[in-house]
Structure formats: C-alpha cells, structure tokens
C-alpha cells in the first residue's frame, strides 16, 4: 500500500507566556526596618538596632534609619565619619 503524500504539516504551537506579577516596590515607598530582617541572614533575630542574637547595630552606638526604597540607609553617627556603603 503506497504512503499518502497528503500528510498535513505538524502544527506549530507557540508556548504560552505566563504573566508574573512584579514584586518591585515603587521608589517613593517608605521602608520599615522590621521588613529588612529577613534579608540580613544574620542568624537569630537579625533585628536592626536590636540587642538580641544576630542583631544589626552601629558599632559606634548610633541608630540606623531608613527612608524610601530609593534612598540609602543612614546612621545617626555620621558626624563621626560613620557611613553606610
């Protein structure tokens, strides 16, 4: 039995692109210090300006402060030359 030459070409299907919601925070949004602890990976609490295990605190006794997402954190001891880079 001869093979048919009328075989349809394979169907080309475009892969479906799933839309993933953005997790990027707008630049004018204020940051809470408590929301940063999960990113510090310090063991213990990782609390900023805290005293417990893994706390992040200024070695000069200052206090870290955060503002908007687009601004770098600051320390109250900048007059002593303490800078956060």
N, C-alpha and C positions, 0 to 999 in steps of 0.2 A: 504494500500500500504506500503510495508516494506521500511525502510530507507536504502539508499545505504551506504555501508561501504567503498566505493572508494572515499571518500571526501578528496581532497588534503589538506595537512597541510597548516596553514597560512604562508604567505610569510613573512620572517623576513627582514626588510629593515634597513640598517644601517643609522643612522642620518648623514646628510651631515654636515661636519665641515667647517665652513667658515673661510677663512684665513683673519685675521685682520692685517693690516699693523702696524708695530711697530712705536710708537711715541717717542721712546727712542733716545736721541741725543748721538752721539759718544762722548767719553770723551775728545777728543782733539779739540772740537769745542769751539770757543770763545763765551761768553755770553755778550749781550748788556744790560746795566742797564734798558733801557726802556722796554725790554721784560719781566722784572720781576714784573712790576707794577700790572699786572692782578692777580698775585698770592698773593699779600700782603694783599688784602681785608681790606684796611685801610679807606675806605670812601674817598671822594674827589679824588684827582689825584693819590695818592699813589706813586708819583714820588720819586725816590731815589735821595738823595742830593737836593731835591727841597725845595721850601719855601711855597707852597700852602697848602690848607687844606688836611690833611691826608698824607702829605709828610713824608718820612722816612729820618731822618737826624741824624748825630752823635751828641750826647748830649755834646761832648767836642769840637765841632766845626770842626771836621775832615771831610774828604771826603771818602765815601765808594767806593771801587773799586772791580771789578770782573774780572776774567780771564777766564780760561777754565771751562767747566762744572764740571770737576773732582776736581777743586781747591776751597777751601773755600773763601768767600769774605774777604777782608781786609779793614782796616781803616788807614788813614794816621797818626792817633794819637796813634799808637801802642807804641811809646816811653813813653806815659803817662800811660801805662798799660791797655789801652783800647783794648779789644779782642772781637771778634765775635765768639760765640759758637753755 
